[in-house]
Structure formats: structure tokens, C-alpha cells
Amino acid sequence: MSTGTEPAAPAKTATVDVVVPVFNEERALPGCLRVLDEFLTASFPFRSMITVVDNASTDGTLDVARSLAADHERVRVVHLERKGRGLALREAWGASDADVVVYMDVDLSTGLDALLPLVAPLVNGHSDLSIGSRLAPGARTVRGPKREFVSRAYNGLVRLMHGSRFSDAQCGFKAARTDVVRPLLGHVQDDSWFFDTELLLLAEHNGLRVHEVPVDWVEDTDSRVDVIGTAWDDVRGLLRMARAKASGQARVPGLPRRPEPQAAHPDAVLGRPEGGLAWQLVSFAVVGGLSTVANLALYALLRHWWPLLAANLGALVITTLLNTEANRRFTFAGPQTSNGRIRVHGQGLVVFALYYLFTSGALLLLHACTSDPSRLLELTVLLVSSGLGTVGRFLLLRGWIFQPGKDER
């Protein structure tokens, strides 16, 4: 007898596609797929598949992948004729029919216990993209000092140049809702290692919510990634993204938009006085002193790995961006500097170029006049030239970059 109540429709079970890009990984791939398949079977509550994307491997990776796919119902293989980690994700994610797409490295550097926390906020609709972070509170990482330094410096540049809220753009452990990420993929230009950062910057710029999960991560000592070269390519990508945002090309139509909270002006929150000359001199002196100490420390550290001018350039790029942002927020804070971050840092880089030429010229003059100067003498010359350059920097900041009434973008 009918009760007049229709039976409830069965709940839809979310599907998850775990994408593993590989290039010449015939030895690592079998162990990776075995561990991942066992974990998904025993500990993962959603229906899942594994997509191995062969990035134009020149060894037996493709044959190994196809053999494994024949033995594991969950595994499928995609072959690409061209290299590029970003290209692999674009092709696999764009073609996937799963509700959620995931990316992880073949070395399984990230602990798989973080997979469910990564995916759950996407399944329940709370977030649009989800990333693992080695720099978030609670994360535990094991890696060498050089890679640690480069990673922290790069992610600091991302936050300074773009105001991003995520802490780790490069961790090889990410997920996205498929319906949200597809429109973004069409606007991501990079096919290599900057793909991750570009995708996240586009997502935040278009009002999407990025969830962050602290992870356990152990460095793969057999990694073939050129960390320094990749970081330099990423810096150029950051500049390209800044131009895209300024020109409006970074807007992606058809995406769900979440309302942004309205933040109070920094002066109202921190109670800073209006930017008179006395306050500006005191604040600039404090920021400049801290920047000089940071510059010397970074130079001394980088000098262990890099030649003279490269070490000076690396130290100056990092400290100049930190210095400009600190002066924007504190020294010259006011209605005219509440916006225009891209313009401010663009002009700050022009000042940086002048500053770099001045300090590098001092170091080159020292080496021209003195045969094999000591490291202490190098640091002394750098200290003096930095002090003189700081005076010029203040005048340019006050009279050009943070001039009252400056039009803001």
C-alpha cells in the first residue's frame, strides 16, 4: 500500500581522479601505484581512480604504466608526446569525468594521510581548490637548507607581489572541483612548473576559495628538479601574472564568486599616525635598518652557493620587495597607498635596479682595486654602499612612489 511518500533518491557518491604525472620513472612507478592503490582501497571513502600521465618518457615508463593498468582496474594511462608537468595536469584534469581531480608527485613525498582532508572540503562544497602546504602551521617537513630557503623566499615573493593568502604554491599535492577548474585551465598559460602558482593566483583573483592542508613531507633526494632555474622562471611568471591582473586578462568568466569580506584600512586597525615627515623618517629608518641586516645576512648565505653578483642580486630582490611592502603598509600608509600594490612594486623594482647598480658597482670597484679582498671587507663595502643607497631610496619613495594624490590602479 502506498504511503504517499516517494522513496528518497540514492545519495550521489563523489568520484575522485588522482593524477600522477611521470617522466622517466620506470623504477619508481610500480611502488608508487602499489602504495597508492592500497591506500585508496583501505582508507579512502570516495570512489576513486588513478590516472598516470606519461610526459614523453624516453625509458620504459609507458610500458610499465600500461602493464600496471592491465593488472589494476583502478589505473588508467594517458600518454603525451610533449614534456611539461603543467601540460600533464591540464590534459588529465580537463578530460576527467570525476567530480574532484587531484595531483600528487610519483615519489609520494607527501604523506597520504592528508588526502582525505585535501578532498573533503571540495566534496562538501566548502572550497573550490585545495592545496597541501609544507609551510602552514602544523606541517612537518624534512628537506635540505638550500631548498628550504628557495621555497620560503619564492612563496614570500608570491605573497608580496600578489597579496596571496596561500602559503605554499609549489607543493606537489593539490585538488580541485572539476567544474570549477575547467574554466581556469583555459586561462593558464604555463605548461611547466609555474602552472600551480598561476592556477592559484587566477583562482584567488576570481574570488574562489582555496583550502590549505598542512602536510607531512619528506624531500626526494633523487629529485631532478632544477630548483634555482625553476625559481627564476617562476619569478618571470609572477611578473606576467601581475600584468595580466592589471590589464584585466586574468578575469575568468563563468566562475562561481564568493563575496569578499570588507577589511578596515590598516591605519584604523593599528592606530598609526598620519604620515608626517617625522613619522616617515623614524619608520623608514627602522624598516631600512632591518632590511640592511636582512640583506647582509642573505648575501652571506647566498655567497656560499652563488658568485658575487648573483648573491647580491638574490639578496636585494628579496629584501627590496619586503622593504617596499613594509613602507607601503607603515611608513607611507594612507588613503593614497591603500590600493595600487602592483604599481607600487613595479616602481619599487625600478628603484631596486638603481640600488643594485650602485651596490654592485661598489663591489666591482673593490675587486678592481684590491686583489682577493676578504669577505669581511666585502660586507663592509656593501654596508656603506647600502647606507648611501638607502638615502636615495627614501627620497624616491617619498617623492615618486608614495607621492600624495598618486593615481591608484
Sequence and secondary structure as in RCSB ss.txt:
>XXXX:A:sequence
MSTGTEPAAPAKTATVDVVVPVFNEERALPGCLRVLDEFLTASFPFRSMITVVDNASTDGTLDVARSLAADHERV
RVVHLERKGRGLALREAWGASDADVVVYMDVDLSTGLDALLPLVAPLVNGHSDLSIGSRLAPGARTVRGPKREFV
SRAYNGLVRLMHGSRFSDAQCGFKAARTDVVRPLLGHVQDDSWFFDTELLLLAEHNGLRVHEVPVDWVEDTDSRV
DVIGTAWDDVRGLLRMARAKASGQARVPGLPRRPEPQAAHPDAVLGRPEGGLAWQLVSFAVVGGLSTVANLALYA
LLRHWWPLLAANLGALVITTLLNTEANRRFTFAGPQTSNGRIRVHGQGLVVFALYYLFTSGALLLLHACTSDPSR
LLELTVLLVSSGLGTVGRFLLLRGWIFQPGKDER
>XXXX:A:secstr
   S          EEEEEEEESS TTHHHHHHHHHHHHHHHH  SEEEEEEEEES SSSHHHHHHHHHHH TTE
EEEEESS  HHHHHHHHHHH  SSEEEEE TT  B GGGHHHHHHHHHTTS SEEEEESSSTT EEE  HHHHHH
HHHHHHHHHHHH    S S  SEEEEEHHHHHHHHTT    STTHHHHHHHHHHHTT  EEEEE EEE  TT   
 HHHHHHHHHHHHHHHHHHHHHTTT  TT           HHHHHT     HHHHHHHHHHHHHHHHHHHHHHHH
HHTTTS HHHHHHHHHHHHHHHHHHHIIIIIT SGGGSS HHHHHHHHHHHHHHHHHHHHHHHHHHHHHSSS  H
HHHHHHHHHHHHHHHHHHHHHIIIIIT TT    
